[in-house]
Amino acid sequence: MSNEEDDFKKKPVRQIHEIYWPERRTTHYSSGSYRADFLAGKLTGFVPNIRLEVRLDDGSTEFNRAYEALFGSG
């Protein structure tokens, strides 16, 4: 049986966070978990030509394929 509070909660949207590094390397995350690594100094921030792109699940087959290729289906 469903809890009434659960009826009003938004389901999490799958995301692909891609960090493009100047040396042509790309790292992928399924959430914003990389932020803690930047703040802890584990990842170098403020590098010239670094950029972040975030893709939200738009329900397309293309997104689903990309997400599963990077993170699996689970």
N, CA, C and O atoms as a CHARMM CRD file, in Angstrom:
* protein
*
  296
    1    1 MET  N      0.83800  -1.17900   0.00000 PROA 1      0.00000
    2    1 MET  CA     0.00000   0.00000   0.00000 PROA 1      0.00000
    3    1 MET  C      0.88100   1.24000   0.00000 PROA 1      0.00000
    4    1 MET  O      1.89800   1.27500   0.69300 PROA 1      0.00000
    5    2 SER  N      0.50600   2.25000  -0.76400 PROA 2      0.00000
    6    2 SER  CA     1.29100   3.45800  -0.92800 PROA 2      0.00000
    7    2 SER  C      1.08000   4.43000   0.22800 PROA 2      0.00000
    8    2 SER  O     -0.03800   4.61300   0.70900 PROA 2      0.00000
    9    3 ASN  N      2.15300   5.03800   0.65400 PROA 3      0.00000
   10    3 ASN  CA     2.09400   6.07800   1.66900 PROA 3      0.00000
   11    3 ASN  C      1.71000   7.38300   0.97300 PROA 3      0.00000
   12    3 ASN  O      2.23600   7.67700  -0.10100 PROA 3      0.00000
   13    4 GLU  N      0.81400   8.16400   1.55100 PROA 4      0.00000
   14    4 GLU  CA     0.35400   9.40000   0.91100 PROA 4      0.00000
   15    4 GLU  C      1.50200  10.35500   0.63700 PROA 4      0.00000
   16    4 GLU  O      1.48900  11.04800  -0.38000 PROA 4      0.00000
   17    5 GLU  N      2.51100  10.41200   1.53200 PROA 5      0.00000
   18    5 GLU  CA     3.65400  11.29300   1.30600 PROA 5      0.00000
   19    5 GLU  C      4.39000  10.90700   0.03500 PROA 5      0.00000
   20    5 GLU  O      4.84600  11.77900  -0.70500 PROA 5      0.00000
   21    6 ASP  N      4.51200   9.60700  -0.22900 PROA 6      0.00000
   22    6 ASP  CA     5.21600   9.14100  -1.41700 PROA 6      0.00000
   23    6 ASP  C      4.52400   9.58300  -2.69900 PROA 6      0.00000
   24    6 ASP  O      5.17400   9.72700  -3.73500 PROA 6      0.00000
   25    7 ASP  N      3.22100   9.79900  -2.64200 PROA 7      0.00000
   26    7 ASP  CA     2.47600  10.22500  -3.82600 PROA 7      0.00000
   27    7 ASP  C      2.91400  11.60300  -4.30600 PROA 7      0.00000
   28    7 ASP  O      2.73600  11.92700  -5.48000 PROA 7      0.00000
   29    8 PHE  N      3.48500  12.42200  -3.41900 PROA 8      0.00000
   30    8 PHE  CA     3.85900  13.78300  -3.77700 PROA 8      0.00000
   31    8 PHE  C      5.34400  13.96200  -4.01900 PROA 8      0.00000
   32    8 PHE  O      5.78000  15.05300  -4.38400 PROA 8      0.00000
   33    9 LYS  N      6.13200  12.91200  -3.82300 PROA 9      0.00000
   34    9 LYS  CA     7.56600  12.98600  -4.05100 PROA 9      0.00000
   35    9 LYS  C      7.86900  12.74400  -5.52000 PROA 9      0.00000
   36    9 LYS  O      7.31000  11.84700  -6.15000 PROA 9      0.00000
   37   10 LYS  N      8.76500  13.56400  -6.05000 PROA 10     0.00000
   38   10 LYS  CA     9.19900  13.36400  -7.42800 PROA 10     0.00000
   39   10 LYS  C     10.17100  12.19900  -7.48200 PROA 10     0.00000
   40   10 LYS  O     11.02800  12.05000  -6.61100 PROA 10     0.00000
   41   11 LYS  N     10.03300  11.39300  -8.48800 PROA 11     0.00000
   42   11 LYS  CA    10.99800  10.31600  -8.70000 PROA 11     0.00000
   43   11 LYS  C     12.30200  10.94500  -9.18000 PROA 11     0.00000
   44   11 LYS  O     12.28000  11.90500  -9.95100 PROA 11     0.00000
   45   12 PRO  N     13.43700  10.41100  -8.73000 PROA 12     0.00000
   46   12 PRO  CA    14.71000  10.95600  -9.20300 PROA 12     0.00000
   47   12 PRO  C     14.84700  10.77400 -10.71300 PROA 12     0.00000
   48   12 PRO  O     14.45100   9.74800 -11.26700 PROA 12     0.00000
   49   13 VAL  N     15.40300  11.76900 -11.35400 PROA 13     0.00000
   50   13 VAL  CA    15.63100  11.72800 -12.79900 PROA 13     0.00000
   51   13 VAL  C     17.05600  11.23000 -13.03600 PROA 13     0.00000
   52   13 VAL  O     18.00600  11.73900 -12.44200 PROA 13     0.00000
   53   14 ARG  N     17.19500  10.24600 -13.89600 PROA 14     0.00000
   54   14 ARG  CA    18.54400   9.77900 -14.22800 PROA 14     0.00000
   55   14 ARG  C     19.28600  10.90700 -14.93000 PROA 14     0.00000
   56   14 ARG  O     18.70300  11.68800 -15.68300 PROA 14     0.00000
   57   15 GLN  N     20.58200  10.97300 -14.66500 PROA 15     0.00000
   58   15 GLN  CA    21.40600  12.04300 -15.21300 PROA 15     0.00000
   59   15 GLN  C     22.75000  11.49300 -15.64900 PROA 15     0.00000
   60   15 GLN  O     23.23600  10.49500 -15.11700 PROA 15     0.00000
   61   16 ILE  N     23.33600  12.15600 -16.62000 PROA 16     0.00000
   62   16 ILE  CA    24.71500  11.87300 -17.01600 PROA 16     0.00000
   63   16 ILE  C     25.47000  13.19500 -16.89000 PROA 16     0.00000
   64   16 ILE  O     25.17100  14.16100 -17.59300 PROA 16     0.00000
   65   17 HSD  N     26.44900  13.22800 -15.98900 PROA 17     0.00000
   66   17 HSD  CA    27.30300  14.39600 -15.80700 PROA 17     0.00000
   67   17 HSD  C     28.63000  14.06600 -16.48400 PROA 17     0.00000
   68   17 HSD  O     29.28000  13.08000 -16.13900 PROA 17     0.00000
   69   18 GLU  N     29.02300  14.88600 -17.43600 PROA 18     0.00000
   70   18 GLU  CA    30.26500  14.64400 -18.17700 PROA 18     0.00000
   71   18 GLU  C     31.21800  15.80600 -17.94900 PROA 18     0.00000
   72   18 GLU  O     30.88400  16.95900 -18.22300 PROA 18     0.00000
   73   19 ILE  N     32.40100  15.49700 -17.45000 PROA 19     0.00000
   74   19 ILE  CA    33.43800  16.50400 -17.28200 PROA 19     0.00000
   75   19 ILE  C     34.42700  16.31700 -18.41500 PROA 19     0.00000
   76   19 ILE  O     35.02100  15.24900 -18.56800 PROA 19     0.00000
   77   20 TYR  N     34.60000  17.36800 -19.20900 PROA 20     0.00000
   78   20 TYR  CA    35.53400  17.35900 -20.32800 PROA 20     0.00000
   79   20 TYR  C     36.79700  18.09900 -19.88800 PROA 20     0.00000
   80   20 TYR  O     36.77000  19.29500 -19.59400 PROA 20     0.00000
   81   21 TRP  N     37.90000  17.35600 -19.85000 PROA 21     0.00000
   82   21 TRP  CA    39.17700  17.89000 -19.39500 PROA 21     0.00000
   83   21 TRP  C     39.97000  18.41700 -20.58200 PROA 21     0.00000
   84   21 TRP  O     39.78100  17.94000 -21.70100 PROA 21     0.00000
   85   22 PRO  N     40.85500  19.38900 -20.36800 PROA 22     0.00000
   86   22 PRO  CA    41.61000  19.98400 -21.47700 PROA 22     0.00000
   87   22 PRO  C     42.47500  18.98700 -22.24000 PROA 22     0.00000
   88   22 PRO  O     42.72900  19.18200 -23.42900 PROA 22     0.00000
   89   23 GLU  N     42.93600  17.91600 -21.57600 PROA 23     0.00000
   90   23 GLU  CA    43.79200  16.94000 -22.26700 PROA 23     0.00000
   91   23 GLU  C     42.96800  15.91200 -23.04100 PROA 23     0.00000
   92   23 GLU  O     43.46100  14.83700 -23.38200 PROA 23     0.00000
   93   24 ARG  N     41.70800  16.25500 -23.31400 PROA 24     0.00000
   94   24 ARG  CA    40.78500  15.44900 -24.13400 PROA 24     0.00000
   95   24 ARG  C     40.31500  14.17600 -23.43500 PROA 24     0.00000
   96   24 ARG  O     39.95100  13.20100 -24.09300 PROA 24     0.00000
   97   25 ARG  N     40.32200  14.18400 -22.11500 PROA 25     0.00000
   98   25 ARG  CA    39.79700  13.08300 -21.31300 PROA 25     0.00000
   99   25 ARG  C     38.39600  13.47600 -20.86900 PROA 25     0.00000
  100   25 ARG  O     38.11600  14.65300 -20.64400 PROA 25     0.00000
  101   26 THR  N     37.52500  12.49300 -20.74600 PROA 26     0.00000
  102   26 THR  CA    36.15800  12.73600 -20.26800 PROA 26     0.00000
  103   26 THR  C     35.86500  11.77600 -19.12800 PROA 26     0.00000
  104   26 THR  O     36.14100  10.58000 -19.22700 PROA 26     0.00000
  105   27 THR  N     35.30400  12.30300 -18.04400 PROA 27     0.00000
  106   27 THR  CA    34.86200  11.44800 -16.94900 PROA 27     0.00000
  107   27 THR  C     33.34500  11.57900 -16.82100 PROA 27     0.00000
  108   27 THR  O     32.77800  12.64400 -17.06700 PROA 27     0.00000
  109   28 HSD  N     32.70800  10.48900 -16.43700 PROA 28     0.00000
  110   28 HSD  CA    31.24600  10.42300 -16.38000 PROA 28     0.00000
  111   28 HSD  C     30.78000  10.07100 -14.97500 PROA 28     0.00000
  112   28 HSD  O     31.38200   9.24500 -14.28900 PROA 28     0.00000
  113   29 TYR  N     29.69800  10.71500 -14.56400 PROA 29     0.00000
  114   29 TYR  CA    29.09100  10.46800 -13.26000 PROA 29     0.00000
  115   29 TYR  C     27.58300  10.40100 -13.43800 PROA 29     0.00000
  116   29 TYR  O     27.02200  11.07000 -14.30500 PROA 29     0.00000
  117   30 SER  N     26.93400   9.59300 -12.61700 PROA 30     0.00000
  118   30 SER  CA    25.47200   9.48300 -12.69500 PROA 30     0.00000
  119   30 SER  C     24.78100  10.47000 -11.75900 PROA 30     0.00000
  120   30 SER  O     23.55400  10.50400 -11.66900 PROA 30     0.00000
  121   31 SER  N     25.58300  11.27000 -11.06700 PROA 31     0.00000
  122   31 SER  CA    25.03900  12.27800 -10.15700 PROA 31     0.00000
  123   31 SER  C     26.09800  13.36400  -9.97900 PROA 31     0.00000
  124   31 SER  O     27.13100  13.34800 -10.64700 PROA 31     0.00000
  125   32 GLY  N     25.83800  14.29100  -9.08800 PROA 32     0.00000
  126   32 GLY  CA    26.80400  15.34700  -8.81900 PROA 32     0.00000
  127   32 GLY  C     27.83100  14.96300  -7.77300 PROA 32     0.00000
  128   32 GLY  O     28.37900  15.83500  -7.09800 PROA 32     0.00000
  129   33 SER  N     28.10200  13.68100  -7.62600 PROA 33     0.00000
  130   33 SER  CA    29.02100  13.20400  -6.58700 PROA 33     0.00000
  131   33 SER  C     30.45000  13.73800  -6.75000 PROA 33     0.00000
  132   33 SER  O     31.21300  13.75200  -5.78400 PROA 33     0.00000
  133   34 TYR  N     30.81300  14.16800  -7.93400 PROA 34     0.00000
  134   34 TYR  CA    32.15100  14.69600  -8.18300 PROA 34     0.00000
  135   34 TYR  C     32.39200  15.99500  -7.41900 PROA 34     0.00000
  136   34 TYR  O     33.54400  16.36600  -7.19100 PROA 34     0.00000
  137   35 ARG  N     31.34100  16.68700  -7.02400 PROA 35     0.00000
  138   35 ARG  CA    31.50200  17.96900  -6.32400 PROA 35     0.00000
  139   35 ARG  C     32.33100  17.81200  -5.05000 PROA 35     0.00000
  140   35 ARG  O     33.20100  18.63500  -4.76700 PROA 35     0.00000
  141   36 ALA  N     32.06200  16.76000  -4.28900 PROA 36     0.00000
  142   36 ALA  CA    32.82100  16.52000  -3.05600 PROA 36     0.00000
  143   36 ALA  C     34.29300  16.29100  -3.36200 PROA 36     0.00000
  144   36 ALA  O     35.15200  16.72800  -2.59700 PROA 36     0.00000
  145   37 ASP  N     34.60400  15.61500  -4.46500 PROA 37     0.00000
  146   37 ASP  CA    35.99700  15.37900  -4.84600 PROA 37     0.00000
  147   37 ASP  C     36.69000  16.68300  -5.22600 PROA 37     0.00000
  148   37 ASP  O     37.85900  16.87600  -4.89300 PROA 37     0.00000
  149   38 PHE  N     35.98800  17.58200  -5.91800 PROA 38     0.00000
  150   38 PHE  CA    36.55800  18.88700  -6.23000 PROA 38     0.00000
  151   38 PHE  C     36.83900  19.66200  -4.94300 PROA 38     0.00000
  152   38 PHE  O     37.92100  20.22500  -4.77800 PROA 38     0.00000
  153   39 LEU  N     35.86700  19.69000  -4.03500 PROA 39     0.00000
  154   39 LEU  CA    36.02500  20.43900  -2.78800 PROA 39     0.00000
  155   39 LEU  C     37.11600  19.86700  -1.89500 PROA 39     0.00000
  156   39 LEU  O     37.77600  20.61000  -1.17000 PROA 39     0.00000
  157   40 ALA  N     37.31100  18.55300  -1.94200 PROA 40     0.00000
  158   40 ALA  CA    38.34200  17.90000  -1.13200 PROA 40     0.00000
  159   40 ALA  C     39.72300  17.96700  -1.78200 PROA 40     0.00000
  160   40 ALA  O     40.70700  17.51700  -1.19400 PROA 40     0.00000
  161   41 GLY  N     39.80200  18.52600  -2.98900 PROA 41     0.00000
  162   41 GLY  CA    41.07700  18.62400  -3.68700 PROA 41     0.00000
  163   41 GLY  C     41.49000  17.34900  -4.39500 PROA 41     0.00000
  164   41 GLY  O     42.62600  17.24900  -4.85900 PROA 41     0.00000
  165   42 LYS  N     40.59200  16.36400  -4.49000 PROA 42     0.00000
  166   42 LYS  CA    40.90000  15.11000  -5.18100 PROA 42     0.00000
  167   42 LYS  C     40.82800  15.27700  -6.69000 PROA 42     0.00000
  168   42 LYS  O     41.46800  14.52800  -7.42900 PROA 42     0.00000
  169   43 LEU  N     40.06100  16.24400  -7.14900 PROA 43     0.00000
  170   43 LEU  CA    39.99100  16.59600  -8.56400 PROA 43     0.00000
  171   43 LEU  C     40.39900  18.06100  -8.69000 PROA 43     0.00000
  172   43 LEU  O     40.01700  18.89300  -7.86800 PROA 43     0.00000
  173   44 THR  N     41.16600  18.36200  -9.71100 PROA 44     0.00000
  174   44 THR  CA    41.62300  19.73000  -9.91600 PROA 44     0.00000
  175   44 THR  C     40.50700  20.54100 -10.55700 PROA 44     0.00000
  176   44 THR  O     39.98200  20.16700 -11.60600 PROA 44     0.00000
  177   45 GLY  N     40.15700  21.62300  -9.94100 PROA 45     0.00000
  178   45 GLY  CA    39.12900  22.50200 -10.48700 PROA 45     0.00000
  179   45 GLY  C     39.75900  23.74600 -11.09100 PROA 45     0.00000
  180   45 GLY  O     40.95800  23.97800 -10.93500 PROA 45     0.00000
  181   46 PHE  N     38.98200  24.51900 -11.75600 PROA 46     0.00000
  182   46 PHE  CA    39.41500  25.78600 -12.33000 PROA 46     0.00000
  183   46 PHE  C     40.59100  25.63800 -13.27800 PROA 46     0.00000
  184   46 PHE  O     41.51500  26.45100 -13.27800 PROA 46     0.00000
  185   47 VAL  N     40.54400  24.59500 -14.08000 PROA 47     0.00000
  186   47 VAL  CA    41.54800  24.36200 -15.10400 PROA 47     0.00000
  187   47 VAL  C     41.04600  25.04600 -16.37700 PROA 47     0.00000
  188   47 VAL  O     39.88000  24.88800 -16.73900 PROA 47     0.00000
  189   48 PRO  N     41.91000  25.80300 -17.06300 PROA 48     0.00000
  190   48 PRO  CA    41.45000  26.42000 -18.30900 PROA 48     0.00000
  191   48 PRO  C     40.89500  25.36100 -19.27000 PROA 48     0.00000
  192   48 PRO  O     41.48800  24.29700 -19.44600 PROA 48     0.00000
  193   49 ASN  N     39.78800  25.66000 -19.86700 PROA 49     0.00000
  194   49 ASN  CA    39.12500  24.81300 -20.86600 PROA 49     0.00000
  195   49 ASN  C     38.44300  23.56700 -20.31500 PROA 49     0.00000
  196   49 ASN  O     38.05300  22.69700 -21.09300 PROA 49     0.00000
  197   50 ILE  N     38.28900  23.45400 -19.01100 PROA 50     0.00000
  198   50 ILE  CA    37.49500  22.36000 -18.45800 PROA 50     0.00000
  199   50 ILE  C     36.03000  22.75100 -18.60500 PROA 50     0.00000
  200   50 ILE  O     35.68000  23.92700 -18.50900 PROA 50     0.00000
  201   51 ARG  N     35.17700  21.75900 -18.83900 PROA 51     0.00000
  202   51 ARG  CA    33.75500  22.09000 -18.91000 PROA 51     0.00000
  203   51 ARG  C     32.91700  20.91100 -18.43200 PROA 51     0.00000
  204   51 ARG  O     33.34900  19.75900 -18.46800 PROA 51     0.00000
  205   52 LEU  N     31.72300  21.23000 -17.98900 PROA 52     0.00000
  206   52 LEU  CA    30.78300  20.24100 -17.48000 PROA 52     0.00000
  207   52 LEU  C     29.51600  20.30600 -18.31700 PROA 52     0.00000
  208   52 LEU  O     29.00700  21.38700 -18.61200 PROA 52     0.00000
  209   53 GLU  N     29.02100  19.15000 -18.69200 PROA 53     0.00000
  210   53 GLU  CA    27.72200  19.05700 -19.35600 PROA 53     0.00000
  211   53 GLU  C     26.87000  18.06800 -18.58100 PROA 53     0.00000
  212   53 GLU  O     27.33800  16.99500 -18.19900 PROA 53     0.00000
  213   54 VAL  N     25.62900  18.43200 -18.35500 PROA 54     0.00000
  214   54 VAL  CA    24.68800  17.57300 -17.63900 PROA 54     0.00000
  215   54 VAL  C     23.54200  17.24200 -18.57800 PROA 54     0.00000
  216   54 VAL  O     22.90300  18.13400 -19.13600 PROA 54     0.00000
  217   55 ARG  N     23.28800  15.95500 -18.74400 PROA 55     0.00000
  218   55 ARG  CA    22.16700  15.49500 -19.57800 PROA 55     0.00000
  219   55 ARG  C     21.14800  14.83300 -18.66800 PROA 55     0.00000
  220   55 ARG  O     21.48300  13.93000 -17.90200 PROA 55     0.00000
  221   56 LEU  N     19.91200  15.28300 -18.75300 PROA 56     0.00000
  222   56 LEU  CA    18.82400  14.69300 -17.98700 PROA 56     0.00000
  223   56 LEU  C     18.09400  13.67800 -18.84700 PROA 56     0.00000
  224   56 LEU  O     18.00200  13.83300 -20.06500 PROA 56     0.00000
  225   57 ASP  N     17.58300  12.65200 -18.21500 PROA 57     0.00000
  226   57 ASP  CA    16.84400  11.60800 -18.91800 PROA 57     0.00000
  227   57 ASP  C     15.62200  12.23400 -19.58500 PROA 57     0.00000
  228   57 ASP  O     14.72400  12.74500 -18.91500 PROA 57     0.00000
  229   58 ASP  N     15.60600  12.18600 -20.89000 PROA 58     0.00000
  230   58 ASP  CA    14.48500  12.73800 -21.64900 PROA 58     0.00000
  231   58 ASP  C     13.54400  11.64000 -22.14900 PROA 58     0.00000
  232   58 ASP  O     12.63200  11.89600 -22.93500 PROA 58     0.00000
  233   59 GLY  N     13.78500  10.41800 -21.68000 PROA 59     0.00000
  234   59 GLY  CA    12.93400   9.29800 -22.07700 PROA 59     0.00000
  235   59 GLY  C     13.29300   8.69800 -23.42300 PROA 59     0.00000
  236   59 GLY  O     12.62800   7.77000 -23.88600 PROA 59     0.00000
  237   60 SER  N     14.33000   9.21200 -24.05400 PROA 60     0.00000
  238   60 SER  CA    14.69800   8.72500 -25.38200 PROA 60     0.00000
  239   60 SER  C     15.50500   7.43300 -25.30000 PROA 60     0.00000
  240   60 SER  O     16.14200   7.13700 -24.28900 PROA 60     0.00000
  241   61 THR  N     15.45900   6.68300 -26.37800 PROA 61     0.00000
  242   61 THR  CA    16.26300   5.47100 -26.49700 PROA 61     0.00000
  243   61 THR  C     17.74200   5.83000 -26.47000 PROA 61     0.00000
  244   61 THR  O     18.54700   5.09700 -25.89600 PROA 61     0.00000
  245   62 GLU  N     18.10700   6.94900 -27.08400 PROA 62     0.00000
  246   62 GLU  CA    19.50500   7.38900 -27.12000 PROA 62     0.00000
  247   62 GLU  C     20.04000   7.61800 -25.71200 PROA 62     0.00000
  248   62 GLU  O     21.13600   7.16400 -25.38200 PROA 62     0.00000
  249   63 PHE  N     19.26900   8.32100 -24.87800 PROA 63     0.00000
  250   63 PHE  CA    19.72000   8.55100 -23.50300 PROA 63     0.00000
  251   63 PHE  C     19.83600   7.22600 -22.75800 PROA 63     0.00000
  252   63 PHE  O     20.82600   6.98400 -22.06800 PROA 63     0.00000
  253   64 ASN  N     18.83900   6.37900 -22.89300 PROA 64     0.00000
  254   64 ASN  CA    18.84500   5.09600 -22.19600 PROA 64     0.00000
  255   64 ASN  C     20.07100   4.26600 -22.57600 PROA 64     0.00000
  256   64 ASN  O     20.71600   3.68000 -21.70600 PROA 64     0.00000
  257   65 ARG  N     20.39100   4.21500 -23.85000 PROA 65     0.00000
  258   65 ARG  CA    21.56900   3.46300 -24.30100 PROA 65     0.00000
  259   65 ARG  C     22.84700   4.03800 -23.70700 PROA 65     0.00000
  260   65 ARG  O     23.70700   3.29900 -23.22700 PROA 65     0.00000
  261   66 ALA  N     22.96700   5.36500 -23.74300 PROA 66     0.00000
  262   66 ALA  CA    24.16400   6.01200 -23.21200 PROA 66     0.00000
  263   66 ALA  C     24.29700   5.76700 -21.71900 PROA 66     0.00000
  264   66 ALA  O     25.38900   5.46700 -21.23600 PROA 66     0.00000
  265   67 TYR  N     23.20000   5.89200 -20.98300 PROA 67     0.00000
  266   67 TYR  CA    23.22100   5.69000 -19.53200 PROA 67     0.00000
  267   67 TYR  C     23.61400   4.26000 -19.19000 PROA 67     0.00000
  268   67 TYR  O     24.47400   4.03200 -18.33900 PROA 67     0.00000
  269   68 GLU  N     22.98600   3.30000 -19.85300 PROA 68     0.00000
  270   68 GLU  CA    23.29500   1.89000 -19.57600 PROA 68     0.00000
  271   68 GLU  C     24.72000   1.52200 -19.97300 PROA 68     0.00000
  272   68 GLU  O     25.35100   0.70100 -19.30700 PROA 68     0.00000
  273   69 ALA  N     25.23700   2.11600 -21.04700 PROA 69     0.00000
  274   69 ALA  CA    26.61600   1.84100 -21.45600 PROA 69     0.00000
  275   69 ALA  C     27.60000   2.34900 -20.41300 PROA 69     0.00000
  276   69 ALA  O     28.63300   1.72300 -20.17500 PROA 69     0.00000
  277   70 LEU  N     27.28400   3.48100 -19.78900 PROA 70     0.00000
  278   70 LEU  CA    28.18000   4.06600 -18.79300 PROA 70     0.00000
  279   70 LEU  C     28.02100   3.47200 -17.40000 PROA 70     0.00000
  280   70 LEU  O     29.01100   3.23000 -16.70900 PROA 70     0.00000
  281   71 PHE  N     26.78500   3.23800 -16.98900 PROA 71     0.00000
  282   71 PHE  CA    26.51600   2.89700 -15.59000 PROA 71     0.00000
  283   71 PHE  C     25.78900   1.56800 -15.38100 PROA 71     0.00000
  284   71 PHE  O     25.55300   1.17300 -14.23900 PROA 71     0.00000
  285   72 GLY  N     25.43800   0.88700 -16.43800 PROA 72     0.00000
  286   72 GLY  CA    24.67700  -0.36800 -16.31900 PROA 72     0.00000
  287   72 GLY  C     23.18700  -0.10000 -16.20600 PROA 72     0.00000
  288   72 GLY  O     22.75100   1.05000 -16.16900 PROA 72     0.00000
  289   73 SER  N     22.42900  -1.15100 -16.15100 PROA 73     0.00000
  290   73 SER  CA    20.96900  -0.99600 -16.13900 PROA 73     0.00000
  291   73 SER  C     20.40100  -0.95400 -14.73600 PROA 73     0.00000
  292   73 SER  O     19.20900  -0.69000 -14.57300 PROA 73     0.00000
  293   74 GLY  N     21.20400  -1.20200 -13.72200 PROA 74     0.00000
  294   74 GLY  CA    20.71700  -1.25700 -12.36200 PROA 74     0.00000
  295   74 GLY  C     20.61000   0.05100 -11.76200 PROA 74     0.00000
  296   74 GLY  O     20.20800   0.16800 -10.60400 PROA 74     0.00000
